Amino acid sequence: MSLFGKSIQRVFCFYGSLTGFALLGVCLGACSDIPDLPDSSSKIQDFEVYVHQSGKNTFDPLKINSNDSATLVVHVVPDAYQDNVRYYWYNGEDLLDSGRSYPVSTVMTASPFTVQNFIPDHVKIIDNEGNWLEKQISVIVNAPPEISDITVPANGDTLYGNSHTPFLFTWDTRDRDEDDRIFSTIEIDGKSYTLGELDNIRQSGLGEGEHTFRVIVEDSRGDKDSIPARTFFVLDTLEGK
């Protein structure tokens, strides 16, 4: 390459360097005017409340079985921000507690008074910048139905008759909520019969020998109780006692 060619090359490289520096300077000047992106990590977006009881989480409806302790828990969306907010539990205008979870003891669910006054009806959460969200919640405290251990036939009973005899089956149930409805299902020899609100039936078709039955009761809110299977015996006799 000639000296003239080398000179042109040097000039071009120098000009290119100046141009690059000038562009860099323009970028630095312009970019400095662009505002930073907002820090969304401190912004709360939404939250929901669920019930944790007996190892299970229930979101909707918020139902608590009054026979066991439970915990109300706030879940912030997205969940990566759980520790960036403060949590407050209210009943009306009364602040009950703070913290992400609210324990509900069986003492709180023992009577309508404690349910009305010590179960939260709304939750408020506040982030580090003072932004806040508030949500009403409706917690259902339900006393499940209870079935008595006393049944007819009792475990081990012998019934006298034959397959044409309508044998009596009875059981007793109760619910602390007197207005609640209780529905029964009876299983005889593994076959289920839905009985609605009946608490006794007469059933034929049972031949001589060993049989089993059990009863499951369920209230209108889906809580259940049951008895272990009972074993009874049918003795076919013309004397029928």
C-alpha positions in Angstrom: 0.0 0.0 0.0 1.3 3.6 -0.8 2.0 6.2 1.7 -1.0 8.1 0.4 -3.3 5.1 1.0 -2.0 4.7 4.5 -2.7 8.4 5.2 -6.3 8.1 4.0 -6.7 5.0 6.2 -5.3 6.9 9.2 -7.7 9.8 8.6 -10.7 7.5 8.2 -9.9 5.7 11.5 -9.4 9.0 13.3 -12.7 10.3 12.0 -14.4 7.1 12.8 -13.1 7.3 16.3 -14.3 10.9 16.7 -17.7 10.0 15.3 -18.0 7.1 17.7 -17.0 9.3 20.6 -19.5 12.0 19.5 -22.3 9.4 19.2 -21.4 8.1 22.6 -21.5 11.6 24.0 -25.0 12.1 22.4 -26.2 8.8 23.9 -24.9 9.7 27.3 -26.6 13.1 27.2 -29.9 11.8 25.9 -30.0 8.7 28.0 -29.4 10.7 31.2 -32.9 12.3 30.6 -34.7 8.9 30.5 -36.4 8.3 33.9 -35.7 5.0 35.7 -38.3 2.3 35.5 -40.6 2.3 38.5 -39.8 -0.2 41.3 -42.8 -2.4 41.0 -41.5 -4.7 43.8 -42.9 -2.4 46.4 -46.3 -2.1 44.8 -49.1 -4.4 46.0 -51.4 -5.7 43.2 -53.9 -8.0 44.8 -54.4 -10.5 47.6 -56.7 -13.3 48.7 -57.5 -15.0 52.0 -57.8 -18.7 52.6 -58.5 -21.0 55.5 -55.9 -23.5 56.6 -57.5 -26.3 58.6 -56.7 -30.0 59.0 -53.8 -29.8 56.6 -56.0 -28.3 53.8 -56.4 -24.9 52.3 -59.8 -23.6 51.4 -60.2 -20.4 49.4 -63.9 -20.2 48.5 -66.0 -20.4 50.6 -64.0 -19.5 53.7 -65.5 -22.2 55.9 -64.2 -23.3 59.3 -65.2 -26.5 61.1 -65.9 -25.3 64.6 -64.7 -28.5 66.1 -61.0 -27.8 65.2 -58.7 -24.8 65.3 -57.9 -23.1 62.0 -55.9 -20.3 60.6 -56.9 -17.5 58.2 -54.0 -16.7 55.8 -53.4 -13.8 53.4 -51.8 -14.7 50.0 -50.4 -11.7 48.1 -50.3 -11.8 44.3 -47.6 -12.2 43.1 -46.4 -14.3 46.1 -42.8 -13.0 45.9 -44.0 -9.9 47.7 -45.4 -11.6 50.8 -42.8 -10.0 53.1 -43.0 -6.5 51.6 -46.4 -5.6 53.1 -48.0 -5.3 56.6 -51.3 -7.2 57.4 -54.2 -6.0 59.6 -57.3 -8.0 60.5 -60.5 -6.1 61.5 -63.9 -6.8 62.8 -65.9 -3.8 62.0 -63.8 -0.8 63.1 -61.9 -3.0 65.7 -58.4 -4.0 64.9 -58.1 -7.6 66.0 -54.5 -8.5 65.1 -51.7 -7.9 62.7 -49.6 -10.4 60.7 -50.0 -12.5 57.6 -52.0 -15.1 59.5 -54.9 -15.0 62.0 -55.4 -18.0 64.3 -59.0 -19.1 65.0 -59.3 -21.2 68.1 -62.3 -23.4 69.1 -63.0 -20.8 71.8 -63.7 -18.2 69.1 -66.1 -20.6 67.4 -67.9 -21.8 70.5 -70.8 -19.4 70.4 -72.5 -16.9 68.1 -71.2 -14.0 70.3 -67.5 -15.0 69.9 -68.0 -15.7 66.2 -69.6 -12.3 65.6 -67.0 -10.4 67.6 -63.7 -12.2 67.1 -63.8 -13.5 63.5 -62.4 -10.9 61.0 -64.7 -9.4 58.4 -62.1 -7.5 56.5 -58.4 -7.4 55.9 -56.1 -4.4 55.0 -52.6 -4.7 53.7 -50.1 -1.8 53.3 -46.8 -1.8 51.4 -43.6 0.1 52.4 -44.6 3.1 50.3 -47.9 3.5 52.0 -50.0 2.0 49.2 -52.8 -0.1 50.6 -55.6 -2.6 49.6 -58.6 -3.6 51.7 -60.9 -6.5 51.2 -64.1 -7.7 52.8 -64.2 -11.4 53.8 -67.0 -13.6 54.9 -66.0 -16.5 57.1 -68.5 -19.3 57.7 -68.2 -21.1 61.0 -70.0 -24.3 60.8 -70.7 -26.9 63.4 -70.8 -30.3 61.6 -73.5 -32.8 62.3 -73.0 -35.5 64.9 -74.3 -39.0 64.8 -74.8 -41.0 68.0 -73.1 -44.3 68.5 -76.4 -45.8 69.6 -78.1 -47.4 66.6 -80.7 -50.1 65.8 -79.5 -52.7 65.2 -76.5 -52.4 67.5 -73.2 -53.9 66.7 -73.4 -57.7 67.1 -77.2 -57.9 67.2 -79.2 -60.9 65.9 -82.4 -60.2 64.0 -85.0 -62.8 63.6 -86.9 -63.1 60.3 -86.2 -63.9 56.7 -85.7 -62.0 53.4 -89.3 -60.8 53.5 -89.0 -59.2 56.9 -88.7 -55.4 56.9 -86.0 -54.9 59.5 -85.8 -51.5 61.3 -82.7 -49.4 61.1 -82.6 -46.2 63.2 -79.9 -43.7 64.3 -79.8 -40.3 66.0 -78.2 -37.1 64.8 -77.9 -33.6 66.0 -76.4 -30.3 64.9 -75.5 -27.3 67.0 -77.1 -25.1 64.4 -80.8 -26.0 64.9 -81.8 -24.4 61.6 -79.4 -26.6 59.6 -80.7 -29.6 57.6 -79.1 -33.0 58.0 -79.1 -35.6 55.1 -78.5 -39.3 55.7 -77.0 -42.1 53.6 -77.1 -45.7 54.8 -74.9 -48.4 53.4 -76.2 -52.0 53.9 -73.8 -54.7 52.8 -71.8 -52.1 50.8 -74.8 -50.8 48.9 -75.7 -47.1 49.4 -79.2 -45.7 49.9 -79.8 -41.9 49.9 -82.5 -41.1 52.4 -82.8 -37.3 52.5 -83.7 -36.1 56.0 -84.9 -39.5 57.2 -83.2 -41.0 60.3 -84.8 -44.4 60.1 -85.9 -46.9 57.5 -87.3 -50.5 57.3 -85.4 -52.7 54.9 -86.2 -56.2 53.6 -84.3 -58.5 51.3 -81.7 -59.6 53.9 -81.1 -63.3 53.9 -79.9 -65.4 56.8 -76.3 -64.8 57.8 -73.9 -61.9 58.6 -74.6 -58.4 57.3 -73.1 -54.9 57.8 -74.4 -51.4 57.8 -73.1 -47.9 58.4 -74.6 -44.4 58.3 -73.2 -41.1 56.9 -74.8 -37.8 57.7 -74.1 -34.5 56.0 -75.3 -31.0 56.7 -76.3 -28.3 54.1 -72.7 -26.9 54.1 -71.1 -30.2 53.2 -69.7 -31.2 56.6 -70.1 -34.9 57.5 -70.0 -37.4 60.3 -70.4 -41.2 60.2 -70.3 -44.3 62.4 -68.0 -47.3 61.9 -69.7 -50.2 60.2 -71.9 -52.3 62.4 -72.2 -56.1 62.0 -75.5 -57.9 62.6 -76.9 -61.3 61.9 -80.1 -62.5 60.5 -81.5 -65.8 61.8 -84.2 -67.3 59.6 -86.9 -68.7 61.8 -90.6 -69.2 61.3 -91.1 -68.3 64.9 -89.9 -64.7 64.4 -89.2 -62.9 67.6 
